[in-house]
């Protein structure tokens, strides 16, 4: 088997289980808080714990990107996997929310498993297969995210929340060991440039195509996360009261992830033929229209169909953005570029829930869907306008693929 294919399948397994471990424990943090003595202000602590890792990750990602360019992407994946194992394992033994908050901050500062895997795939895959490979990694992340809550909920029910955290740590450790012995990073030239994160930001600022990708990543991450605070309650309100309401909510919540697991590889193959720009624009347009369509239906069945259709198109967006990071940067800057892209994702992940929670608390829930659809439509407009502009001015040198 060719090295890039072996890397892809091993990293697929690693990303799948790491994503599953994340979704095994993160959604259950609010339920875990009463076990460690939080009797009041549970919502405040929950929001703080969620946002702390995003904030810390936004600060640390550019630094780890610089280290990856000097020492390789594989060592960074191993480092991230080991720290994630330690953090999840220690979480099983916390006795108060301050310890849990400290571990969440450490998680943001020290991890980066999935971004590292994306960077390695992006630099060690033949150009003609980059779109397919990045979409496959996206499929692994989505599939793990779907399985994780089911696995985490089952373990929590059987052995308790603390053992569920410990189990998540062991899953990540197993994935890391697989990568140590199975992944080979062939295409790597260490960066000899002595600089700083500040200098990296200056380099990125001068790279207009990369700055466009970072802007679109912030807007897209923010838009999709605006719905997160209100979506479970909105699904429950559509489903009505009943014994199976929570089960229905969980299924509907997972539909975009299921669509991603099914359709992302096809988008990736198409991106290799027609270019990441076109796939990105279609994905953003379809995601925007799919978001608006979710407002139309007042019953759970119509809403479920539109959620699935939204997922079919939106699953094209982030692999396309990752592909454009590869296309718009030189190899010796690519680790730093993915670090900055991860920072952009974390910033969007921080701002989105706060914005959605604020608007959803003042206006009807449908207004959050409207805002999300508008943001995605705006991102599509920016991508289309800038693509046309680069077509005219750069003649396809960097962002526009021939």
N, C-alpha and C positions, 0 to 999 in steps of 0.2 A: 504493500500500500504506500502511496506517495506520502511524504512527510506532512504536507499541508492537510491532507485528508485525515491522517491519524490525529494530528493536532486538533482538527475541527471536532472529531467525534469524542475525543477525551475531554476537551474543553466543554463540549455540549453537555456531557454527563456532569462535569464539575459545576457549570453554571446552573444546570437544572437542579441539582441538590442544594447548591448554595441559595438559589432563589426560593426553593422549597423551605429551607431552614429559616430564611428571613420571614416568610409569610406564615411559618409555623408559630412564631413567637410574637412578632410585632402586633398583629391585630388583637392579641390576648393580653397586652400590657394593661389596659384599663381594668380587666377582670382580675389581674394579678395584684393590683395595688391594694385592695382591702386586706389581702393576705399579709402584707408587710406594714400594716398599721395605718394606712391612709383611709380615714373615715369621713373626712370632709374635703371639699375642693378637689374631688376626684377628676372632674373635667379639666381643671386647671393643670393638675399634675400630668394628666394624659397628654394635653397639648404641649406642655413643656418637654416631656420625654420624647415626643414625636419630632418636635422641631429642633431639639438640641443636636441630634446626630446630623441633620441636614446642615445646620449652621457650621458645626465643626468640620464636616466634610467639605463644605464650600471653601473653607480656609485652607485645609490641608491638601486638597487634590492637586493644585499646581505644583506644590513641593514634591509630591510623590511622582508626578509626571516628569519632573526634572531628574529625579533619581532613576526613573525607568529608562530615560534616554542615556544615562551614564552606565548603568549596570545591567540593563535588559528588562524586558517585560515579564519573563517567566519568574525571576526572583521576586518581583513585586507581587505577582499572584500568590506565590508561596507565602510571602510575608503576610499578606492580607488574610489568607486562609488561616494561618496559624493564629494571628491575633483574634480573628473572629471566633475560632474555637475556644480560645482562652476567655474571651468576653462572655460568650454564651454560657460556658461552664461556670464562671464566677457568678453569673446572673442567677443561677440555681441556688446560690447561697446567700443572697442579699437579705438584709433584715430591716431595711428602712428605705424610703424613696430617694434619699440623698445618695446612697450607694448606687442605686439603679440609675440615677441621673449621671453620676460620674462614669459609669460603664457605657452609657449611651453616648456621652461626649467622646470617650475613648474610641468607641466604635466608629464615630465620624472621623476622628483624627487618624486612626491607624489602619482602617480597612480600605477596600477598593478592589475586591476580587473580580467582580463582573466587568468594570471598566478596564482592568488589566487584561482580562481575557479578550475583550473587544479589540484592544490595542494590538495584542499579539496576533490575533487573527487578521487584523487589517494590514499588518506589516509582513506576514509570513504566508500569505495566500496569493497565488497568481492574479494579476489584474483582471483577467477575464472571469474570475470566479469570486471576486471580492463581494459583490452584491449578494450572491447565493450564500456565501459563508456567514456574512453578517446577519442575514435574515434567519439562518439556522440558529445562531446564537440567540437572537431575539425570540425565536420559538422556544428554545430551552428555558429562557427566563420566564416567558409567559406560562409555559406548561408547569414549571416548578411553582410559580405563583398560584396556579389553580389548585395543585395538589396540596400545597403547604397548609392552608387553613384546615382542610379535611384531616390531614395527618396530625397537625398540632392539636386540633379539637379532640380527636380520638385519643391521643396520648394523654392529654390533660384530663380527660374523663377517666382513663384507665389508671394512670399512675400519678396524676397531679401536675400542676403547672411547673413545679421545680424540675421534675424529671423530664418534662417536655423541653425545657431550656437545655438541660444537659444532653438530651438526645439530639437537639439541633446542633450543638457543638460537636458531637461525635460524627454527625453527617458531614459537616464542613471539613473536619480533620480527614475523613476518608477521601473526600474529593481532592483535598490538597495532596495527599499521598499519591493518588492516581496521577496528578499532574507532575509531581516530582519525578516519577519514574517513566511516565509515558509521553510527555510533551517535549519536543525538541525545537528550540528557537534557533533557526539557521540564519535567517536574514536579519542580522543585527550588526550595526556599526556603532560603537560607543561614541557618544558626543564628547568631543574634546574641548568644547567651548566652556570657559569658566565665566559664569554669570550669576544671575539671581532671578528670583521669581519676578521682580520688578522689571528686569531686562526682558524676560520672556513675555511679559505683558506688552512691552513696547514692540517686540517683534510681531506679536499677534495683532496689535493695533495697526501695524503697517500692512498686514495681510488682509485686504478687503474681503476676499472670498471667505476666509476663516471667520472674520468678524461677523459676516452675514450668517454663517452657520451657528455661531454662538448666540447671536440675537434670536434666531429662530428657535434654538433650543430652549432659551429662557421663556419665550412667549408660549411655546408648545407645552413645556412642562408646567408652567403656571396655569395655562388654560385647562389642562386635563385634571390638575389637582384641585381646581376650584370646586368641582363637583363632589370630591371625596367626603367632605364633612356632612353633606346633606343627602347623599345618594342612598345609604342604607335605610334611613327613615322614610325617604320618598318612595322607595320600593315597597316598604312595609305598608305605607298608606295606600298604594295602588292595589296591593294584594289583599287588603282588608284584614280583619281579625280572624284568628283560627290557630289550630294547633301546629300547622305546618308553615306558618308565616315566615319564621326564621329560616327554614330550609329553602323556601321559595326565594327569599331575599338573597341567600348565599348563591343559589344557582344563577339568578339573574345578574348578580354582581360579577360572576365569573364568565359571562357570555363573551365579552370582548376578548378575554384571554383565550377562550376556546377558539374563537375566530382567528386570533393571531397564530395559535399553534397549527391551525389548518392551512391558512392562506399565506403566511409570511414567506415561506420558501418560494412560492410562485412569484410574489412581488420581487424577491431577490433575483430570481432568474431573469425576470423582465428588465430589472434595473441594469443587469450586465449587458443587455442588448440595446436598450434605448437611453440609458443614462440615469443617474440618481436624481437629477433635477426634475425630469418629467414625472418620475414616480413620486417624488416629494410633493409636487404641486397637486397631483391627482389624489394622493393620500390626505393632504390637508383639506382639499375641497370636499372629498367624500366624508371626512371626519366632521367637517363643519355642518354639511347638510344632514348627516346622520344625527348630530347633536340637536339641531333644530327639529328634526322629525320626532325626537323623543318627547317633545312637548305636546304633540298632536294627540297622542293616545292617553286616555284616562283609565285604561284597563291594563292589567299586568301582561296580557298576552301580546297586545300590539306594542307595548313598551319593550318587551323582551325581544321581539323581532327587530325593532329599530336599534336596540343595543347591539345585537349580533351584527347587523349590517354596518353599524358604526365601526365595530371592531375589524371587519373585513378590510375597510379602507385605512383606518388609523394605524393598523399594524405595519403599514408601509413606511410610516413617517420616521421613526427613530433609526431603523436600519439605513434609510436613505441619508439622514443627517450624519450618521457615523461614516457612511461611505464617502460623503462630501468632505469630512475631516481628512480622510485618507487622500482624497484627490487634491485637496487644496494646500497640503503641507509636504515639506521634504521629509525623508525618512528619519533624519537625525533630530527632527523637531516633533516627531509624531507623538511620542510619549507625553511631552509637555502639552501638545495640542489636545490630546484626549483628557489630560488632567484639567485643562481649562474648560473643556466641554462638560466634564463631570461637575465642575464648579457651577457652570451655567444651569445644569440640570438641578443641582441642589438649591440654587437661588430660586428657580421656578417652583421647586418643591416646597420651599419655605413660604413664599409669597402666596401661592395658589390657595392653600387651605384657609389662610387668614382672610383672604379676599372673599372666598366662597362662603366662609362662616359668617363674615360680617354682612354680606349682601343677603344671604339666606336667612339671617336673623331679623332683618328689617323688612325685606320684600318677600313675596311668594317664592316658593322653591323653583318655579318655572323660570324666574328671572335669572337664576344662576346658569341654567341651561342656555338661555339667550346670550348671556355674557360669554360663556365658553364658546358657543358657536361663532360669535362675533370675533373673538380673539383668534380662533383657528382660521376664520375667513381672512382676517387681517394678515396672519402669517402667510397664508397662501398668496395674497396680493403682493406682499413684500418679496416672496420667493419668485413669483412670476415676473415682477418688475425688474428685480435685480438680475435675474437670468437673462432677460431680454437685453438689459444694459450691458452685461458682461459679453453677451454674444456680439454686440456691436463694437465694444471697445477692446476686449482682450483677444478676440478671434479664437476663443477656445483654448487658451494656454493653460488655465488653471481649473476654474470651477466648471466651465462648460465642457462636457466630454464630447469628443469627436465620435 
